[in-house]
Amino acid sequence: MPFTRRQYIQAFAAYLAASPLARAQRDLPYTGERMPSLEELVNVFEFEPVCKARLPQQNYDFIAGGVDNEWSVRHNREAFDKITFRPRMMVDTSGMDLSLDLFGSKLSCPILIAPTAGHGLATSEGEFATARAAAKVQTVMALSTNASQQLEKVAAASSFPKWYQLYPGPDLEGTFERTYRAMGAGFKVIVLTVDGPYGSHRERLSRDRIRVAVPSGLGARTAKRRQRPDDEEPVKPPPYGLSPALMNRLDWRFFDDLKKRCNVPVLIKGILTAEDAELARQHGADGIVCSNHGGRYLEYAPATIEVLSEIVGAAGNVPVLVDSGFRRGTDVLKALAIGAKAVLVGRPVLWGLGAYGEAGAVRVLELMRTELALAMGLCGKPNLTSINRTLVKF
Ligand SMILES: Cc1cc2nc3c(=O)[nH]c(=O)nc-3n(C[C@H](O)[C@H](O)[C@H](O)COP(=O)(O)O)c2cc1C
């Protein structure tokens, strides 16, 4: 049956509405007709809709997704609103200094790049772009076990110190072999992630598996949207059940073993209670990363800024780092005041990469660093050592 004129117009309107540019415009009303240039974005949040518009939906969903109803993703942000500052006046802050020494490396600021998988889904340059961005900002990139590029090649992509994030698997032998490779390639710190003993149900991804072909592996090629989805059989979602990782068999004895094999500091990432922080200290962890994985594993995991205080208390002299939901300089300052040594950011760096490649990642980090400096200046804190608990009120 031939289409009517009305049906043609409706179909064309639907096509326009589904285009990336139209999606961006819905989210970025102030830029009107066009995609914004990098310089036009005034904060980190504004990179997300540009990234969303530029990437195939399944790639964006992989970055954005949390578990179940994504309550923890939202709560990571909401929890910052419960903390205000107690700013001090009449302090000379003209010699503002955000730098710090962390595990033997001098960084420009206490904002690091969290380990995130598959940067090739955000930009064709993948982790090479991230490594160069980190070097430009003089901060640490933690490279994920599930990176798009080989760890040795990423190590060589810039001369600035980098850390390696370790997921145990697929077996112990392979785990230790990768650890040795990372140390051999010059990674300065091993970050063992312990909060994923089972694969979590990221429902956005399950839906995408049905709707479009999900990128196979996390290769450096940016996955292409299917040209004609109706022509192909839908891909079935994986069976809804427990998908255990090697991690579900491991306990602190594994940590002891790993620690013995490493000639660099070993941090433990994914700690959310004082009890586990205390155990990490007893087992000789060189650092603790308080993290709920950006709300991607346990739904109703607490916001990290809520539990940071108890973890810092239990950690004693062991440095505590924190991530999950950090988007503003003031978020970072709150964590530093509670006792964190530094903060890691995950999605914002991927939004930067997805929106503008390496330059976007640099800009995201620079924006957060500048916001932190401004917040410190307005609170009468000229350097990191002057920041303490008296700065915040719950
Ligand atoms: C797309 C994506 C991939 C991630 N991949 C890893 C990973 O491979 N290893 C890991 O330890 N954490 C991974 N994480 C968690 C981050 O290290 C970090 O804990 C989290 O992103 C912080 O929250 P934020 O994204 O709100 O900043 C990933 C997070 C995202 C968003």
The ligand as a Tripos MOL2 file, in Angstrom:
@<TRIPOS>MOLECULE
LIG
   31    33     1     0     0
SMALL
NO_CHARGES

@<TRIPOS>ATOM
      1 C1         32.0190    2.6200   31.8650 C.3       1 LIG1
      2 C2         32.6660    2.2300   33.1670 C.ar      1 LIG1
      3 C3         33.5570    1.1960   33.1900 C.ar      1 LIG1
      4 C4         34.1980    0.8370   34.3790 C.ar      1 LIG1
      5 N1         35.1260   -0.1400   34.3600 N.ar      1 LIG1
      6 C5         35.8120   -0.4150   35.4900 C.ar      1 LIG1
      7 C6         36.8740   -1.3620   35.4690 C.ar      1 LIG1
      8 O1         37.1830   -1.9450   34.4370 O.2       1 LIG1
      9 N2         37.5220   -1.5960   36.6310 N.ar      1 LIG1
     10 C7         37.1940   -0.9540   37.8030 C.ar      1 LIG1
     11 O2         37.8070   -1.1880   38.8330 O.2       1 LIG1
     12 N3         36.2090   -0.0400   37.8290 N.ar      1 LIG1
     13 C8         35.5310    0.2490   36.7150 C.ar      1 LIG1
     14 N4         34.5520    1.2020   36.7420 N.ar      1 LIG1
     15 C9         34.3010    1.9390   37.9960 C.3       1 LIG1
     16 C10        35.2110    3.1600   38.0990 C.3       1 LIG1
     17 O3         36.5270    2.7980   38.3770 O.3       1 LIG1
     18 C11        34.7550    4.1000   39.2080 C.3       1 LIG1
     19 O4         34.6510    3.3750   40.4020 O.3       1 LIG1
     20 C12        33.4190    4.7860   38.9060 C.3       1 LIG1
     21 O5         33.3130    5.0780   37.5390 O.3       1 LIG1
     22 C13        33.3110    6.0570   39.6910 C.3       1 LIG1
     23 O6         32.0690    6.6200   39.5300 O.3       1 LIG1
     24 P1         31.7490    7.7930   38.4910 P.3       1 LIG1
     25 O7         31.6850    7.1660   37.1550 O.co2     1 LIG1
     26 O8         30.4260    8.2850   38.9640 O.co2     1 LIG1
     27 O9         32.8450    8.8300   38.5980 O.co2     1 LIG1
     28 C14        33.8900    1.5440   35.5720 C.ar      1 LIG1
     29 C15        32.9670    2.5850   35.5380 C.ar      1 LIG1
     30 C16        32.3710    2.9410   34.3510 C.ar      1 LIG1
     31 C17        31.4180    4.1020   34.3480 C.3       1 LIG1
@<TRIPOS>BOND
     1     1     2 1
     2     2     3 ar
     3     2    30 ar
     4     3     4 ar
     5     4     5 ar
     6     4    28 ar
     7     5     6 ar
     8     6     7 ar
     9     6    13 1
    10     7     8 2
    11     7     9 ar
    12     9    10 ar
    13    10    11 2
    14    10    12 ar
    15    12    13 ar
    16    13    14 ar
    17    14    15 1
    18    14    28 ar
    19    15    16 1
    20    16    17 1
    21    16    18 1
    22    18    19 1
    23    18    20 1
    24    20    21 1
    25    20    22 1
    26    22    23 1
    27    23    24 1
    28    24    25 2
    29    24    26 1
    30    24    27 1
    31    28    29 ar
    32    29    30 ar
    33    30    31 1
@<TRIPOS>SUBSTRUCTURE
     1 LIG1         1 GROUP 0 **** ****
